[in-house]
Amino acid sequence: MRERAATSREHLVERMDRPDAPEDRLFRTLDQFGVVNRFFTRYRDVLARTVLRDMRRAPDRDWRLADLGAGGCDIPRWLVRCCRREGLRLTVAAVERDPRILRYAAAANQGYPEIELVAADALDPAAWGRPDFIFANHLLHHLPDEACVELLRRIEAQAPARYVLSDIARSRWAAAPYALIVGAFFRGGFLLEDGLASIRRGFTRADLHLLIARAGLRDEPRLQYRFPFRWIIVGAP
């Protein structure tokens, strides 16, 4: 059987990514991401088992993490707080290209000098600053297939100690519970319509295996499924 040349994803433009998106609704969405990421993306467990575990093995050194497509920086702020409690030294390069989101993040990051906002395209390795860790949450589904493949290649070329890419597992079962929860509790932003679009732009296991194969990586990353409807790509030398 001939291998598929492309994934089965839909390629849509989300409202919050459009330059004419009302800023008040965009900022409301960023406010809500803090709660949604906490309960839907499982990032705390994932980063505790990868980045924080690695840092604890060498607690006296300085570490650097690049967060690609960092958005409002709710995840970097949580990670910095964890490091402060444990006496670990971490600098985060929060790479984001949308000037509106950068303004929001600059205000939200007051009191977090460990987080450096980098106004750049997340796919530009020059913006990452030779990090020990590379992390991205909900970046891949915003990219076309070729950009996903190129990002994987560029990450491997940077040779970080570890990289963790978290994104959406596309499933016909995901949309209904998401709409029910978000429609009931998160209003005033773009979470409902953009979240449903994101699910359609997400990945099946076969999609990710295809993209990883097309990247031709020397060291194939591990692909993990996490409830609810999450794919975690973890790579390390």
Summary of the structure (lengths in Angstrom):
residues: 237
radius of gyration: 17.2
end to end distance: 31.9
largest distance: 55.8
contacts: 740
relative contact order: 0.17
helix: 47%
strand: 19%
